[in-house]
Amino acid sequence: MTETRKLAAILVSDVVGYSRLAGADEEGVLARLRALRRELIDPKIALHKGRIVKSTGDGVIVEFRSAVDAVRAAIEVQMAMFDRNAGIPEDRQIVFRVGVHVGDVIEESDGDLMGDGVNIAARLEGVAKPGGVCLSEAAYWQVKSRLDLAITDLGDTKLKNIAEPIRAYALQVGVAATPRPTSPPEPARLALPEKPSIAVLPFTNMSGDAEQDYFCDGMVEDIITGLSRIKGLFVIARNSSFTYKGRAVDIRQVGRELGVRYVLEGSVRKAGARLRITAQLIEAETGAHLWADKFDGALEDVFDLQDKITEAIVGTIEPNLRRAEIERAKRKRPENLDAYDLFLRAMPHLMSVMPEDAEIGIGHLEAALKLDPNYAAADAYLAWALEMRFFRGGFNAADAAEGLRHARAAVAHGGDDAAALAMAAVGLLHLGRDFEAASDAIRRALALNSSSATALYLAAHVNAYHGDASLVEDYSARALRLSPFDPLAFEGHYPVGLVHLRNRRFDEAAASMAKAVQLNPRFSWLYFVHAAALALAGRIEEAGSVAKQGLELEPGFRFGGLGHFNGVFLPELFGLLEAGFRAAGLPD
């Protein structure tokens, strides 16, 4: 059974005293619950774009895109139940408890959800008062400024079978929050920049230690500086974002006032000699939660901890913003596309690393370069797409020459774009057999942005083919830590597998290649290298089976064509791959 991980808002609801109610009138209670589901609960869930994951006789687990949607659905159901229970004897009333949490979940192929994200929501439901809603801290952060209802901080709450206490908040349904002062008229919304834009709000110091304000502010300043290194990302300056320090803010309002698409907010809590930092990335216009995580560390070296957390946050935001921007570009009408949108539309078609998909991407990238001839990223990814077509589409010399021309153009125009330089390095090595130029492009990319997952993945790739094997595992591990769900995540294992091949650790090479295949099952070359590693390990039957799967994806593969890689791989690696392909039974 296949499974994927994702971030979701989870709502769990249950009937208070269901066993007692069923014991008195089981058929009647079930009939009432079915009517409630049909007339109230299911319509409210649908209205707020929820998905029912699982339901029992008296309970339900629902997935929502955002905590705001989940909590609004819960409130509307609970408010409606007050009216429906009016006039019914208290011992016959149907009353719900609700728990809401935002966290990481595992989605199985049948749509079921598992993991701590579900477990914590279920345990919070047990903490909620009858007719109430209990929120985790992660959910509370998303709704605190969006709902005019009183909220009680329950503090760190020990939940059954959950290892660490969870900060919980009770939402007092039907009790209005303390009125806010009348706000001045809303200022005009600033126009959004053409490229993605972000504001980093001051992190909230929740430790009760005023000295930690320096740590919070210093870390936010470092994050702003780190994000400013990402090419094409418009970052609001510190002086503007820090005007929100100490204020309860509406993320949508921040987006309007600062003219940004995305907002990063977070908090810091001190417990003894340790700190916990939480951060969450939000789409300002919709309030949708794009990413959230927590980071723990000791206070022994606060500056080292600050650097590590900054690197992690900056490196993680880049791929998350890229995914969000790709989805935004897909929603635009074709006649409104500019060079940046065309580039984004090309990206998903390149990630299989197969020529039939690359053809679509090539069209978008060529159109982008017509609009902006000096667009380094479009040049770099077009070089990569032409490389795919050359090596797995017939070895057309024109593709190699054109791809190399675009790789060199990306280096010439991409002096401030780490991802473009790193991708150009692949073209320089594969198509130009110029390891020195490729290495120089990688060095420049990492000097620009050492937290770029793309640059780290491709640094591992280049060094595995022809460079310093001792660097590969470090680059791969750092990239996987920063962006584990990246479309390039197979490059976190493929280069490591090549290094194991170089060191003649064939079983370890096969294990790494198997992981790479799992992360990009449409890329035929990974199967062939996996088969070669298995064959060199003496596992001939397994090698033949894997080779067959690769040939189903690329029927025209002949390892005689490996000669085109001569000079791309180190000679010893080239020889091992050739021997492994032959032993695996791949056609010459």
C-alpha positions as CSV (number, residue, x, y, z in Angstrom):
1,M,0.0,0.0,0.0
2,T,1.5,3.3,-1.1
3,E,1.5,6.3,1.3
4,T,2.5,10.0,1.2
5,R,3.1,12.6,3.9
6,K,1.4,16.0,3.9
7,L,0.4,18.8,6.2
8,A,-3.3,19.0,7.1
9,A,-5.8,20.4,9.5
10,I,-7.5,17.5,11.2
11,L,-10.9,17.7,13.0
12,V,-12.0,14.8,15.3
13,S,-15.5,14.8,16.7
14,D,-17.3,12.4,19.1
15,V,-20.7,12.2,20.9
16,V,-20.5,12.9,24.7
17,G,-21.9,9.9,26.6
18,Y,-22.7,7.9,23.5
19,S,-22.7,4.5,25.4
20,R,-25.3,5.9,27.8
21,L,-27.5,7.3,25.1
22,A,-27.3,4.1,23.0
23,G,-28.0,2.0,26.1
24,A,-31.3,3.8,26.6
25,D,-32.4,3.9,22.9
26,E,-29.8,2.6,20.4
27,E,-32.0,2.7,17.3
28,G,-33.4,6.1,18.1
29,V,-30.0,7.6,18.7
30,L,-28.6,6.1,15.5
31,A,-31.5,7.5,13.5
32,R,-31.0,11.0,15.1
33,L,-27.2,10.8,14.3
34,R,-27.9,9.8,10.7
35,A,-30.3,12.7,10.3
36,L,-27.7,15.1,11.8
37,R,-25.1,13.9,9.4
38,R,-27.4,14.3,6.5
39,E,-28.9,17.6,7.4
40,L,-26.2,19.4,9.3
41,I,-22.7,17.9,9.6
42,D,-22.0,16.7,6.1
43,P,-23.2,19.9,4.5
44,K,-21.1,22.1,6.9
45,I,-18.0,19.9,6.1
46,A,-18.6,20.3,2.4
47,L,-19.2,24.0,2.7
48,H,-15.8,24.5,4.3
49,K,-14.1,22.1,1.8
50,G,-13.5,19.3,4.2
51,R,-13.0,15.6,3.4
52,I,-14.5,12.9,5.7
53,V,-11.7,10.5,6.2
54,K,-13.5,8.1,8.5
55,S,-16.8,7.9,10.4
56,T,-18.1,5.6,13.2
57,G,-21.4,5.4,14.8
58,D,-20.8,8.4,17.0
59,G,-17.6,10.0,15.6
60,V,-16.0,11.4,12.6
61,I,-12.4,12.3,11.4
62,V,-12.3,15.1,8.8
63,E,-9.4,16.6,6.8
64,F,-9.4,20.3,5.9
65,R,-7.0,22.5,3.9
66,S,-6.7,25.0,6.7
67,A,-7.3,25.3,10.4
68,V,-9.6,28.3,9.7
69,D,-11.9,26.1,7.6
70,A,-11.9,23.3,10.2
71,V,-12.7,25.6,13.2
72,R,-15.4,27.5,11.3
73,A,-17.1,24.2,10.4
74,A,-16.8,23.0,14.1
75,I,-18.3,26.3,15.4
76,E,-21.2,26.3,13.0
77,V,-22.1,22.7,13.9
78,Q,-21.8,23.3,17.6
79,M,-23.9,26.5,17.4
80,A,-26.6,24.7,15.4
81,M,-26.6,21.9,18.0
82,F,-27.5,24.4,20.7
83,D,-30.7,25.2,18.8
84,R,-31.5,21.5,18.0
85,N,-31.1,20.5,21.6
86,A,-33.5,23.2,22.8
87,G,-36.5,21.6,24.5
88,I,-35.0,18.1,24.6
89,P,-34.4,16.7,28.1
90,E,-30.7,17.0,29.0
91,D,-30.2,13.2,29.4
92,R,-31.4,12.7,25.8
93,Q,-29.4,15.6,24.1
94,I,-26.8,14.8,21.5
95,V,-23.7,16.9,22.3
96,F,-20.4,16.8,20.5
97,R,-16.8,17.4,21.6
98,V,-14.4,18.5,18.9
99,G,-10.6,18.6,18.7
100,V,-8.6,20.4,15.9
101,H,-4.9,20.1,15.2
102,V,-2.6,21.1,12.3
103,G,0.2,18.6,11.7
104,D,2.0,16.1,9.6
105,V,-0.1,13.1,8.5
106,I,0.4,10.0,6.4
107,E,-2.1,9.4,3.6
108,E,-2.5,5.9,2.5
109,S,-3.6,4.9,-1.0
110,D,-7.2,4.3,0.1
111,G,-7.3,7.9,1.4
112,D,-7.1,7.0,5.1
113,L,-5.0,9.2,7.3
114,M,-2.6,8.1,10.1
115,G,0.1,9.6,12.3
116,D,0.5,12.1,15.1
117,G,-1.5,14.7,13.3
118,V,-4.6,12.5,13.6
119,N,-3.7,11.1,17.1
120,I,-3.3,14.6,18.6
121,A,-6.6,15.8,17.2
122,A,-8.3,12.7,18.7
123,R,-6.8,13.3,22.1
124,L,-7.7,17.0,22.1
125,E,-11.3,16.0,21.4
126,G,-11.2,14.1,24.7
127,V,-10.0,17.3,26.5
128,A,-12.8,19.5,25.0
129,K,-15.8,20.4,27.1
130,P,-19.2,19.1,26.0
131,G,-20.4,21.4,23.2
132,G,-16.9,22.9,22.9
133,V,-13.8,22.9,20.6
134,C,-10.3,22.2,21.8
135,L,-7.4,23.5,19.6
136,S,-3.7,22.6,19.5
137,E,-1.2,25.4,19.6
138,A,-0.5,24.9,15.8
139,A,-4.3,25.3,15.1
140,Y,-4.6,28.2,17.5
141,W,-1.9,30.2,15.7
142,Q,-3.9,30.0,12.5
143,V,-7.3,31.1,13.9
144,K,-6.4,33.4,16.8
145,S,-6.9,36.6,14.9
146,R,-9.7,35.4,12.6
147,L,-12.5,34.5,15.0
148,D,-14.4,36.8,17.3
149,L,-14.8,34.1,20.0
150,A,-13.3,33.9,23.5
151,I,-10.4,31.5,23.8
152,T,-8.9,30.0,27.0
153,D,-5.3,29.0,27.2
154,L,-5.2,25.6,28.9
155,G,-1.4,25.6,29.0
156,D,0.8,22.5,28.3
157,T,-1.6,19.6,28.5
158,K,-0.6,15.9,28.9
159,L,-2.5,13.8,26.3
160,K,-2.8,10.0,26.5
161,N,-0.2,8.2,24.4
162,I,1.4,11.5,23.2
163,A,5.0,11.7,24.3
164,E,5.3,15.4,24.9
165,P,2.7,17.8,26.5
166,I,0.7,19.8,23.9
167,R,-0.2,23.4,24.4
168,A,-4.0,23.4,24.2
169,Y,-6.7,26.1,23.8
170,A,-10.4,25.9,24.6
171,L,-12.6,27.8,22.2
172,Q,-15.7,29.0,24.0
173,V,-18.4,28.6,21.4
174,G,-21.1,31.2,21.7
175,V,-19.0,33.5,23.9
176,A,-17.8,36.6,22.0
177,A,-14.2,37.8,22.4
178,T,-13.5,41.1,24.1
179,P,-14.4,43.8,21.6
180,R,-11.5,45.3,19.8
181,P,-11.1,49.1,19.4
182,T,-12.7,50.4,16.3
183,S,-10.2,50.2,13.5
184,P,-9.4,53.1,11.1
185,P,-10.5,52.6,7.5
186,E,-8.6,49.9,5.8
187,P,-5.7,51.2,3.7
188,A,-5.6,50.6,0.0
189,R,-4.0,47.3,-0.9
190,L,-0.5,47.6,-2.3
191,A,0.0,46.0,-5.7
192,L,1.7,42.6,-5.6
193,P,5.2,42.3,-7.2
194,E,5.3,40.1,-10.3
195,K,7.6,37.6,-8.5
196,P,6.8,35.9,-5.2
197,S,6.9,38.2,-2.2
198,I,7.2,37.5,1.5
199,A,7.1,39.2,4.8
200,V,8.7,37.7,7.9
201,L,6.9,38.9,11.0
202,P,8.7,39.2,14.4
203,F,8.5,35.8,16.1
204,T,6.5,35.8,19.4
205,N,8.5,35.3,22.6
206,M,6.4,32.8,24.6
207,S,9.1,31.9,27.1
208,G,8.4,34.5,29.7
209,D,12.0,35.6,29.5
210,A,12.5,39.1,28.1
211,E,16.1,38.3,27.3
212,Q,14.9,35.9,24.6
213,D,13.6,38.9,22.6
214,Y,17.1,39.5,21.4
215,F,17.3,35.9,20.2
216,C,13.9,36.1,18.5
217,D,14.7,39.4,16.7
218,G,18.2,38.3,15.7
219,M,16.9,35.1,14.2
220,V,14.2,36.9,12.2
221,E,16.8,39.4,10.9
222,D,19.0,36.4,9.8
223,I,16.0,34.8,8.1
224,I,15.2,38.0,6.2
225,T,18.8,38.2,5.1
226,G,18.8,34.5,4.0
227,L,15.6,34.9,2.0
228,S,17.0,38.0,0.3
229,R,19.6,35.7,-1.3
230,I,17.0,33.8,-3.2
231,K,16.8,35.1,-6.7
232,G,13.4,36.4,-7.8
233,L,12.0,36.6,-4.2
234,F,10.8,40.0,-3.1
235,V,11.4,40.2,0.7
236,I,10.0,43.0,2.8
237,A,12.7,44.9,4.8
238,R,13.0,44.4,8.6
239,N,11.9,48.0,9.4
240,S,8.5,47.3,7.7
241,S,7.8,43.8,9.1
242,F,8.9,44.8,12.6
243,T,6.1,47.4,12.9
244,Y,3.9,44.4,13.7
245,K,5.9,43.4,16.7
246,G,3.8,42.8,19.8
247,R,0.5,43.1,17.8
248,A,-2.2,40.5,17.1
249,V,-2.4,40.6,13.3
250,D,-4.7,39.3,10.6
251,I,-2.4,37.6,8.0
252,R,-4.7,38.8,5.2
253,Q,-4.4,42.3,6.4
254,V,-0.6,42.0,6.6
255,G,-0.6,40.8,3.0
256,R,-2.7,43.8,1.9
257,E,-0.7,46.4,3.8
258,L,2.7,45.1,2.8
259,G,1.8,43.9,-0.7
260,V,3.0,40.3,-0.3
261,R,1.7,36.9,-1.3
262,Y,3.2,35.0,1.6
263,V,3.8,35.6,5.3
264,L,6.2,33.7,7.7
265,E,5.3,33.8,11.4
266,G,6.6,31.9,14.4
267,S,7.2,31.7,18.1
268,V,10.0,30.9,20.6
269,R,9.5,29.1,23.9
270,K,12.2,28.5,26.5
271,A,12.0,25.5,28.8
272,G,14.9,25.2,31.1
273,A,18.1,25.0,29.1
274,R,16.3,24.3,25.8
275,L,14.4,26.3,23.2
276,R,11.6,25.3,20.9
277,I,11.0,27.4,17.8
278,T,7.9,27.0,15.6
279,A,7.4,28.5,12.2
280,Q,4.6,28.5,9.7
281,L,4.3,29.8,6.1
282,I,0.9,31.1,5.1
283,E,-0.6,32.3,1.8
284,A,-1.7,35.8,2.7
285,E,-4.7,36.1,0.3
286,T,-6.4,32.8,1.4
287,G,-4.9,32.2,4.8
288,A,-4.0,28.7,3.6
289,H,-1.3,27.0,5.6
290,L,1.6,25.9,3.2
291,W,4.1,24.6,5.7
292,A,4.8,24.4,9.5
293,D,7.6,22.9,11.6
294,K,9.2,23.0,15.0
295,F,12.9,23.1,15.9
296,D,14.4,22.2,19.2
297,G,17.9,23.0,20.5
298,A,20.0,23.6,23.6
299,L,20.9,27.1,24.8
300,E,24.5,26.2,25.3
301,D,25.5,28.0,22.2
302,V,22.6,30.3,21.3
303,F,24.3,31.7,18.2
304,D,25.1,28.3,16.8
305,L,21.4,27.3,17.4
306,Q,20.3,30.5,15.7
307,D,22.4,29.8,12.6
308,K,21.1,26.2,12.3
309,I,17.5,27.2,12.6
310,T,17.9,30.1,10.2
311,E,19.5,27.7,7.6
312,A,16.7,25.2,8.1
313,I,13.9,27.7,7.7
314,V,15.4,29.5,4.7
315,G,16.2,26.3,3.0
316,T,12.8,24.8,3.5
317,I,10.8,27.9,2.5
318,E,12.4,28.0,-1.0
319,P,10.9,24.7,-2.3
320,N,7.6,25.3,-0.6
321,L,7.2,28.7,-2.3
322,R,8.2,27.1,-5.6
323,R,5.4,24.6,-5.2
324,A,2.9,27.3,-4.3
325,E,4.0,29.5,-7.2
326,I,3.7,26.6,-9.7
327,E,0.1,26.0,-8.5
328,R,-0.6,29.7,-8.9
329,A,0.8,29.8,-12.4
330,K,-1.4,26.8,-13.4
331,R,-4.5,28.8,-12.4
332,K,-3.6,31.8,-14.7
333,R,-5.3,32.2,-18.1
334,P,-2.8,31.4,-21.0
335,E,-3.1,34.8,-22.5
336,N,-1.9,36.4,-19.2
337,L,1.3,34.4,-18.9
338,D,4.6,36.2,-18.6
339,A,8.1,34.7,-18.8
340,Y,8.1,33.8,-15.1
341,D,4.7,32.0,-15.3
342,L,5.9,30.0,-18.4
343,F,9.0,29.0,-16.5
344,L,6.9,27.8,-13.6
345,R,4.5,25.8,-15.9
346,A,7.5,24.1,-17.4
347,M,8.9,22.9,-14.1
348,P,6.6,19.9,-13.3
349,H,7.2,18.5,-16.8
350,L,10.9,18.2,-16.2
351,M,10.8,16.3,-13.0
352,S,10.3,12.8,-14.4
353,V,13.6,13.4,-16.3
354,M,12.1,11.7,-19.4
355,P,12.1,13.1,-22.9
356,E,8.4,12.8,-23.6
357,D,7.6,15.1,-20.6
358,A,10.6,17.3,-21.4
359,E,9.1,18.1,-24.8
360,I,6.2,20.0,-23.1
361,G,8.7,21.8,-20.8
362,I,10.9,22.8,-23.7
363,G,8.0,24.6,-25.4
364,H,7.2,26.7,-22.2
365,L,10.9,27.5,-21.7
366,E,11.5,28.6,-25.2
367,A,8.5,30.8,-25.0
368,A,9.8,32.3,-21.8
369,L,13.2,33.1,-23.4
370,K,11.4,34.9,-26.3
371,L,9.8,37.2,-23.7
372,D,13.0,37.5,-21.6
373,P,16.2,36.5,-23.5
374,N,18.4,37.0,-20.4
375,Y,16.3,34.7,-18.1
376,A,19.1,32.6,-16.5
377,A,16.8,30.1,-14.9
378,A,14.9,29.4,-18.1
379,D,18.2,28.9,-19.9
380,A,19.4,26.5,-17.2
381,Y,16.3,24.3,-17.1
382,L,16.1,24.4,-20.9
383,A,19.7,23.0,-21.0
384,W,18.5,20.2,-18.7
385,A,15.5,19.4,-20.8
386,L,17.6,19.2,-24.0
387,E,20.0,17.0,-22.1
388,M,17.1,14.6,-21.4
389,R,16.2,14.6,-25.0
390,F,19.8,14.0,-26.1
391,F,20.6,11.1,-23.8
392,R,17.2,9.3,-23.9
393,G,15.8,10.6,-27.2
394,G,18.3,9.5,-29.9
395,F,21.6,11.2,-29.3
396,N,20.8,14.1,-31.6
397,A,24.0,16.2,-31.8
398,A,21.9,19.4,-32.3
399,D,20.2,18.8,-28.9
400,A,23.6,18.5,-27.2
401,A,25.0,21.7,-28.8
402,E,21.9,23.7,-28.1
403,G,21.7,22.4,-24.5
404,L,25.3,23.4,-23.9
405,R,24.7,26.8,-25.4
406,H,21.8,27.4,-22.9
407,A,23.9,26.1,-20.0
408,R,26.7,28.6,-20.8
409,A,24.1,31.4,-21.1
410,A,22.7,30.5,-17.7
411,V,26.2,30.8,-16.2
412,A,26.7,34.2,-18.0
413,H,23.4,35.7,-16.8
414,G,22.8,33.9,-13.6
415,G,25.4,35.3,-11.3
416,D,22.9,36.0,-8.6
417,D,20.7,32.8,-9.0
418,A,22.0,29.8,-7.1
419,A,19.5,27.3,-8.5
420,A,20.2,28.4,-12.1
421,L,23.9,28.1,-11.7
422,A,23.6,24.6,-10.1
423,M,21.3,23.4,-12.9
424,A,23.6,24.9,-15.5
425,A,26.4,22.8,-13.9
426,V,24.7,19.6,-14.9
427,G,24.5,20.7,-18.6
428,L,28.2,21.8,-18.5
429,L,29.2,18.3,-17.2
430,H,26.8,16.1,-19.2
431,L,26.8,17.9,-22.5
432,G,30.2,19.7,-22.4
433,R,32.2,17.1,-20.4
434,D,33.6,20.2,-18.6
435,F,34.0,19.2,-15.0
436,E,36.0,22.3,-14.1
437,A,33.3,24.6,-15.4
438,A,30.6,22.6,-13.7
439,S,32.5,22.6,-10.4
440,D,33.0,26.3,-10.6
441,A,29.2,26.9,-11.2
442,I,28.4,24.7,-8.2
443,R,30.9,26.6,-6.0
444,R,29.3,29.9,-7.0
445,A,25.8,28.6,-6.4
446,L,26.6,27.4,-2.8
447,A,28.4,30.7,-2.1
448,L,25.3,32.6,-3.1
449,N,22.9,30.4,-1.1
450,S,24.3,27.5,1.0
451,S,20.7,26.7,2.0
452,S,19.4,26.1,-1.6
453,A,18.2,22.5,-1.7
454,T,18.4,22.5,-5.5
455,A,22.1,23.6,-5.4
456,L,22.9,21.0,-2.8
457,Y,21.2,18.1,-4.7
458,L,23.0,19.0,-7.9
459,A,26.3,19.5,-6.0
460,A,26.0,15.9,-4.9
461,H,25.2,14.9,-8.5
462,V,28.2,16.6,-10.0
463,N,30.7,15.3,-7.4
464,A,29.4,11.8,-7.7
465,Y,30.0,11.7,-11.4
466,H,33.4,13.2,-11.5
467,G,34.4,14.9,-8.3
468,D,35.1,14.6,-4.6
469,A,33.2,11.5,-3.3
470,S,33.7,12.6,0.3
471,L,31.4,15.6,-0.2
472,V,28.5,13.7,-1.8
473,E,26.8,12.2,1.3
474,D,27.0,15.6,3.2
475,Y,25.4,17.5,0.3
476,S,22.7,14.8,-0.2
477,A,21.9,14.6,3.5
478,R,21.6,18.4,3.8
479,A,19.4,18.7,0.7
480,L,17.1,15.9,2.0
481,R,16.8,17.5,5.4
482,L,15.9,20.9,3.9
483,S,13.5,19.6,1.2
484,P,12.6,15.9,1.7
485,F,9.5,16.1,-0.6
486,D,11.4,17.9,-3.4
487,P,10.9,16.6,-7.0
488,L,14.7,16.3,-7.0
489,A,14.7,14.2,-3.8
490,F,15.9,11.2,-5.8
491,E,19.2,13.1,-6.2
492,G,19.5,12.6,-2.4
493,H,20.1,8.9,-3.0
494,Y,21.2,8.5,-6.6
495,P,24.6,10.3,-6.2
496,V,25.2,8.3,-2.9
497,G,24.6,5.1,-4.9
498,L,27.2,6.1,-7.5
499,V,29.7,6.8,-4.7
500,H,29.1,3.3,-3.3
501,L,29.6,1.9,-6.8
502,R,32.9,3.8,-7.1
503,N,33.9,2.3,-3.8
504,R,32.7,-1.2,-4.9
505,R,30.2,-1.4,-2.1
506,F,27.6,-2.9,-4.5
507,D,24.9,-4.0,-2.0
508,E,24.9,-0.5,-0.5
509,A,24.8,1.0,-4.0
510,A,21.8,-1.1,-4.8
511,A,20.0,0.0,-1.6
512,S,20.6,3.7,-2.4
513,M,19.4,3.2,-6.0
514,A,16.2,1.4,-4.8
515,K,15.4,4.5,-2.7
516,A,16.0,6.8,-5.7
517,V,13.7,4.6,-7.9
518,Q,11.0,4.9,-5.2
519,L,11.2,8.7,-5.3
520,N,11.2,9.0,-9.1
521,P,9.6,5.8,-10.5
522,R,9.3,7.2,-14.0
523,F,13.0,7.8,-14.6
524,S,14.3,4.8,-16.6
525,W,18.1,5.5,-16.0
526,L,17.6,4.9,-12.2
527,Y,16.4,1.4,-12.9
528,F,19.3,0.7,-15.2
529,V,21.9,1.8,-12.6
530,H,20.0,-0.1,-9.9
531,A,20.1,-3.2,-12.0
532,A,23.9,-2.7,-12.6
533,A,24.5,-2.4,-8.9
534,L,22.5,-5.6,-8.2
535,A,24.3,-7.5,-10.9
536,L,27.7,-6.4,-9.6
537,A,26.6,-7.6,-6.2
538,G,26.0,-11.0,-7.7
539,R,22.2,-10.7,-7.4
540,I,21.6,-11.5,-11.0
541,E,17.9,-12.6,-10.8
542,E,16.9,-9.3,-9.0
543,A,19.0,-7.4,-11.5
544,G,17.2,-8.9,-14.5
545,S,13.8,-8.0,-12.9
546,V,14.8,-4.4,-12.3
547,A,16.3,-4.1,-15.8
548,K,13.0,-5.3,-17.3
549,Q,11.1,-2.5,-15.5
550,G,13.5,0.1,-16.9
551,L,13.1,-1.2,-20.4
552,E,9.4,-0.9,-20.1
553,L,9.9,2.8,-19.6
554,E,12.6,3.2,-22.2
555,P,12.4,0.3,-24.7
556,G,15.1,1.7,-26.9
557,F,17.8,1.7,-24.3
558,R,21.1,0.2,-25.4
559,F,24.1,0.3,-23.1
560,G,26.3,0.6,-26.2
561,G,25.0,4.2,-26.1
562,L,26.9,4.6,-22.8
563,G,29.8,5.8,-25.0
564,H,28.2,9.2,-25.1
565,F,28.9,9.4,-21.3
566,N,32.6,8.7,-21.8
567,G,34.3,11.7,-20.1
568,V,31.1,12.5,-18.1
569,F,31.8,9.8,-15.5
570,L,35.2,9.1,-14.0
571,P,36.8,6.2,-16.0
572,E,36.5,3.7,-13.1
573,L,32.8,4.5,-12.6
574,F,32.2,4.3,-16.4
575,G,33.8,0.9,-16.5
576,L,31.8,-0.4,-13.6
577,L,28.5,0.8,-15.0
578,E,29.3,-0.9,-18.4
579,A,30.2,-4.2,-16.7
580,G,27.0,-4.0,-14.5
581,F,24.7,-3.3,-17.5
582,R,26.2,-6.3,-19.3
583,A,25.8,-8.6,-16.3
584,A,22.2,-7.4,-15.8
585,G,21.4,-8.6,-19.3
586,L,20.6,-5.1,-20.7
587,P,20.8,-5.0,-24.5
588,D,24.1,-3.7,-26.0
